[in-house]
Amino acid sequence: MGTRAAPTERQKRLGAELRRMRVAAGLTTEYAAGLLGLDRTKVSNMESGVRATSPERIRILASNYDCADEAYIDALAAMADHRSRGWWEQFRGSLPQGLLDVAELEWSATRLRTLQTVHVPGLLQLGGYARAIFDAALPPLPKSEVELRVVHRIHRQQVLDRERPVDYVAYVHELALQMQFGGRRSMREQLQHLCEISERDNVDVRILPAEVGAFPGAGHAVMYANGSVPQLDTVQLDSAHGGEFTHAASQLAKYLAHMDWWQAKALGPKESRNFIHSIAHQL
C-alpha cells in the first residue's frame, strides 16, 4: 500500500489508535514490522496515517497486541476499509482539507453535540446565513469559493436527513440569535428555520440565555462527536485558521463537562423554541 502526501484527520486518527494499542501492549515498532513483514519505517508511517493499511493487518496487530475489545477492533477495521468514498470527496482540491475532515467526522459519528456562542450551528444554517458568514472572511474569499463553501455546508446537513440520521444536540448562546448575519430579513428566516428543524425527533436545540452570565468554553465553538465506540470520540474546535481536532482523554473529559454544564443551564427544547420565536418577532 502506498503513502499519502496529506492524510485526512480520520486516517491520522486510525494511525494514532494503532500506536496507542501497540504502546499499551508494551511492544516496539520493530515487533509490529515483523508481524506484518514490513520494515520499521512503514509501520511508523502507518501509525502517523501517512501509509494506508488494511482491515486484515489491523486484526493481525490487535490479536498480537492482546486487544480483546472486539467492538473497538471492528471499528478500527471499518476505518481502514477504502472501498467507499464519501460525498465530501467531490470537494477535494477545491476546499481546505479541514472542511472535508469536519464533514467526514460528522458523517461517521453516532451522536453530535455542539456549543455555539456567535453563530447558529453549521448543520442548521440556511444558505443566505452561511453566505453572509463566508463573505465576512478576511482576507476576502473569491465569490466562487464563497459559493463552494455554502454548497459544502448545505451538503453537510445530509447527516440530519439520511436514512439513519445522526442524533444532534445544539447548545446555542442567546448572543448567536442576536447577530444579524445577512441582515434582519435573513436572520428572521434563519431563526424561523431553527425553530422548525428543532421539532425533529433527532434534533435538540437548547438556548443559553445571556442572563445566565459566565459560562465554560466562552469564545470557543465546540463539536463533540461520539464515535462508533467510546475510544473513538473526537472534539473539534473552530479557530480563525481552521478546525482543530483532539481526542486526548483529558480534553474529551473537559469538553464533556462543558456539555453537561450547558445541558443543566440551558432552556429546555420547548422553552428554547419560544425564546427563538420572541427574538425573531423583534426583527
C-alpha positions in Angstrom: 0.0 0.0 0.0 1.3 3.4 -0.9 1.9 6.6 1.1 -0.2 9.7 1.3 1.1 13.2 0.9 -1.7 14.7 3.1 -3.6 12.1 5.3 -7.1 13.1 6.4 -7.9 13.6 10.0 -9.7 10.2 10.1 -6.6 8.5 8.6 -4.4 10.1 11.2 -6.7 9.0 13.9 -6.6 5.4 12.8 -2.8 5.6 12.9 -2.9 7.1 16.3 -5.1 4.3 17.6 -2.7 1.7 16.2 0.1 3.3 18.0 -1.9 3.7 21.2 -2.7 0.0 21.1 0.9 -1.0 20.5 2.3 1.2 23.3 -0.4 -0.2 25.7 0.9 -3.6 24.9 4.5 -2.5 25.6 5.7 -3.5 22.1 8.0 -1.9 19.6 7.6 -0.8 16.0 10.2 -3.5 15.2 7.9 -6.1 16.6 4.9 -4.8 14.6 7.0 -4.7 11.5 8.0 -8.4 12.0 4.3 -9.3 12.3 3.4 -7.7 9.0 6.6 -8.4 7.1 7.3 -4.7 6.7 10.3 -2.5 7.6 10.1 -0.3 10.7 9.6 2.9 8.7 6.5 1.6 7.0 5.0 0.8 10.4 5.8 4.3 11.7 4.2 5.7 8.6 1.1 3.6 9.3 0.9 5.0 12.8 1.1 8.6 11.5 -1.6 8.0 8.9 0.8 8.6 6.0 0.7 5.0 4.9 -2.5 3.1 4.3 -3.3 -0.2 6.0 -5.9 -2.9 5.7 -8.6 -4.4 7.9 -6.7 -7.7 7.8 -3.5 -6.1 9.1 -5.3 -4.3 11.8 -6.8 -7.6 13.1 -3.3 -9.2 13.0 -1.9 -6.3 15.1 -4.8 -6.3 17.5 -4.5 -10.0 18.1 -0.8 -9.9 18.8 -1.3 -6.8 20.9 -3.6 -8.8 23.1 -6.5 -6.4 22.5 -9.8 -8.3 23.3 -12.2 -5.4 22.6 -14.0 -6.8 19.5 -16.2 -3.7 19.0 -13.1 -1.5 19.1 -11.2 -3.7 16.7 -14.2 -3.8 14.3 -14.4 0.0 14.4 -10.7 0.3 13.5 -11.1 -2.2 10.7 -14.0 -0.2 9.3 -11.9 2.9 9.3 -9.3 1.1 7.1 -11.9 0.0 4.6 -11.2 2.1 1.5 -14.0 0.7 -0.8 -16.4 3.6 -0.2 -15.9 7.3 -0.9 -17.8 10.0 1.0 -19.7 12.8 -0.7 -17.1 15.3 0.5 -14.5 13.8 -1.8 -16.1 15.8 -4.7 -14.7 18.9 -3.0 -11.1 17.6 -2.5 -8.6 20.0 -4.2 -11.2 22.8 -4.2 -11.7 23.4 -0.5 -9.3 23.2 2.5 -8.7 19.8 3.9 -10.1 20.8 7.3 -13.6 21.4 5.9 -13.6 17.9 4.4 -12.4 16.5 7.7 -15.3 18.1 9.6 -17.8 16.6 7.1 -16.2 13.1 7.4 -16.2 13.4 11.2 -19.9 14.3 11.3 -20.8 11.5 8.8 -19.1 8.8 10.9 -20.4 10.0 14.3 -23.2 8.2 16.2 -24.1 11.4 18.0 -23.1 15.1 17.7 -23.2 17.9 20.2 -22.1 21.4 19.7 -21.6 24.6 21.7 -22.1 27.8 19.7 -21.7 31.4 21.1 -21.7 33.6 18.0 -23.2 31.5 15.1 -26.2 29.3 14.6 -24.7 25.8 14.2 -23.5 25.0 10.7 -25.7 22.0 10.3 -28.7 24.2 11.0 -27.8 27.2 8.8 -29.7 28.4 5.7 -27.7 29.2 2.6 -28.1 33.0 2.9 -26.9 33.0 6.5 -23.9 30.8 5.7 -23.0 33.0 2.7 -23.0 36.1 5.0 -20.5 34.4 7.3 -18.2 33.4 4.5 -18.5 36.9 2.9 -17.1 38.4 6.1 -13.8 36.5 6.0 -10.5 38.3 6.0 -8.8 38.4 3.6 -11.9 38.3 1.5 -12.7 35.0 -0.3 -13.4 34.9 -4.0 -17.1 34.7 -4.8 -16.6 31.4 -6.4 -15.1 29.9 -3.2 -17.8 31.5 -1.0 -20.4 29.7 -3.1 -18.4 26.5 -2.9 -18.3 26.7 0.8 -22.0 27.4 1.0 -22.7 24.3 -1.1 -20.4 22.2 1.0 -22.1 23.4 4.3 -25.5 22.6 2.9 -24.3 19.1 1.9 -23.1 18.5 5.4 -26.7 18.7 6.6 -27.3 15.3 5.0 -26.4 13.7 8.3 -29.7 15.0 9.7 -31.8 13.7 6.8 -30.2 10.4 5.8 -31.9 7.0 6.3 -30.4 6.7 9.8 -30.0 10.4 10.9 -27.5 11.3 13.5 -28.7 12.5 16.9 -27.8 16.2 17.1 -27.8 18.4 20.2 -27.1 22.1 19.7 -26.4 24.4 22.7 -26.7 28.0 21.4 -26.0 31.2 23.3 -28.5 34.0 23.1 -25.9 36.2 21.5 -25.9 33.9 18.4 -29.6 34.7 17.9 -28.9 38.4 18.0 -26.1 38.5 15.4 -27.7 39.7 12.2 -25.7 37.8 9.6 -27.1 38.9 6.2 -29.4 41.5 7.7 -32.7 41.5 9.5 -34.7 39.5 7.0 -32.0 36.8 6.6 -31.8 36.5 10.3 -35.5 36.2 10.8 -35.7 33.4 8.2 -32.8 31.7 9.9 -34.4 31.8 13.3 -37.7 30.5 11.9 -35.8 27.6 10.3 -34.1 27.0 13.6 -37.4 26.6 15.3 -38.8 24.3 12.6 -35.9 22.0 12.5 -35.8 21.7 16.3 -39.1 20.0 16.0 -37.4 16.9 14.5 -37.0 13.9 16.7 -33.2 13.7 16.1 -32.6 17.5 16.6 -32.5 19.1 20.1 -31.8 22.9 20.2 -31.3 24.4 23.6 -30.7 28.2 24.2 -28.5 29.6 26.9 -29.9 33.0 27.9 -27.4 35.8 28.4 -28.7 36.4 31.9 -27.0 33.1 33.0 -23.8 35.0 32.9 -20.3 33.5 32.7 -20.1 30.0 31.1 -17.3 27.4 30.4 -15.8 27.5 26.9 -16.6 31.1 26.3 -15.2 32.2 23.0 -15.0 28.7 21.5 -17.2 26.9 19.1 -17.0 23.2 20.0 -18.3 20.0 18.4 -18.2 16.7 20.4 -18.6 13.7 18.0 -19.3 10.3 19.5 -17.6 7.6 17.6 -18.9 4.1 16.9 -17.1 3.1 20.2 -16.2 5.4 23.1 -12.5 5.2 22.3 -13.1 7.0 19.0 -14.8 10.1 20.4 -13.4 13.3 19.0 -13.6 17.0 19.8 -13.4 19.6 17.0 -12.7 23.3 17.8 -13.2 26.2 15.4 -10.4 28.7 15.0 -9.5 31.5 12.6 -7.1 29.2 10.8 -9.4 26.2 10.6 -10.7 23.4 12.6 -8.6 21.7 15.3 -9.2 18.1 16.4 -8.4 16.4 19.7 -9.0 13.0 21.2 -6.8 13.1 24.3 -8.7 11.6 27.2 -8.2 14.7 29.4 -9.6 17.0 26.6 -12.6 14.8 26.0 -13.4 14.8 29.7 -13.1 18.6 29.8 -15.5 19.2 26.9 -17.9 16.5 28.2 -18.0 18.5 31.4 -18.7 21.7 29.3 -21.6 19.9 27.6 -23.0 18.8 30.9 -22.9 22.3 32.3 -24.7 23.7 29.3 -27.3 20.9 29.5 -28.0 21.9 33.1 -28.2 25.6 32.5 -29.8 25.9 29.0 -33.5 26.2 28.4 -35.5 23.1 27.5 -36.5 22.4 23.9 -40.0 24.0 24.1 -38.7 26.9 26.1 -35.9 27.4 23.6 -38.3 27.5 20.7 -40.4 30.1 22.4 -37.2 32.1 23.2 -36.1 32.0 19.5 -39.6 33.0 18.3 -39.6 36.0 20.7 -36.3 37.2 19.2 -37.5 36.6 15.6 -40.6 38.7 16.2 -38.4 41.6 17.2 -36.6 41.7 13.9 
